[in-house]
Amino acid sequence: DLVPAHGLIELDCDLVVLGGGGSGLVAAARAAWQSGKKVILLEKGPKVGGGAWYAADFKVFNSHWQKKRNIPDVLEDALRKAMDDTYWRLNPRLVRNCFEATGQFFDWLCETGEEVEEHFTEGFYIFDGPNGPKIPVFKKARHGKQGGTGKFVVDQMLSICKKTGVTILAGHEAVELISQQGRVTGVLARDKGGMTHITCHACVLA
């Protein structure tokens, strides 16, 4: 698509998120939801969401959703297996944070709408099969290339971004981080028409 050439565009925000895949989209939506601050999301591709559009489901550990249904917590067993599978070369604290974050994220997801948790039922992770731990599985079957949990989450995050005023700039590639005294204070991004300079107080690399 032809994009009219433009001079340097100046924008400012509290937080800029670099990368609009699933993780970046969640980071932008959740930051705006929880803080009420001004957030700008940059994505070099033509649309946000990335591979999350096609996700069937995801593992969730120790969520309130699971506790309410008396589903056994297998977090410690899963952590031990992950560390054993990687010969304990990973940082155990980092791995624990990642695993615990799955339940924290799902609990927050359920808070973003009155009927959200009703879209999920007890099931099994696609790569575990019936011998794995029970997790929340999206009730609706996938249709075509997109559908299921991933599409639901992306749609929900886009809705939150719209409600909280997150500025989404697709087709904008971050080309330079600007810092002062070791702290990121801005980002220079390029689109097909020219350059955009974003002044920020914080930056998330996603």
C-alpha positions, 0 to 999 in steps of 0.5 A: 500500500502506498503511504504518503511521505511525512515529516518527523512525527512527534508523539509522547506517552508514559509507556511504549511497548515494542512488539505487537505479538501476543505478549506485546499486545497483552503487555500494552493492554494490561499496563493501560488497564492497571495504571490508566497511563498513556501507552503506545504499542509499536508493531513492524508488521501490518497487524498485531497479535502475531502467532497468538491468533492461531493458538489453540490453548495454553497451560495454566497453573495455580489459577483461581479458576482451577482452585474454584473447581478443586483441580489439583495444583501441579505447579511444583511437579511441572517446575521440577520437570522443566528444570530436569528437561533443561539439565538445570541450566535455566534460572530456577527463579525465572522459570518459577516466575514464568509458570506462576505468571500463567495463572496470574494472567488467566485470573486477570483475563477473567476480570476483564469481562463479566462472562469471560470465565464462562467461555472456558471449561475443564480440559487438557492441554493439546500436547498433553492429552488426557493424561495431563493436568486439567486446564481451562479450555476454550469452549468454542472449536476452532474455525479455519486458520483462526479461532479458539483461545488465541483469537479470543484473547487477542480480541479481548486485548484489542477491546481493552486497548480501545477502551483504555486509549492505547495507541496501536501503530502497526507498520512501524518498525523501531529502529533506535532506542533513545536513552539518558543516564541509562534509562530509555526515554524515547524510541525512533520508529520508521513506517513507509512514509517516514519517521516517528519519534516517541518520547516515553517514561518507560519501555517494554521490549516484547 
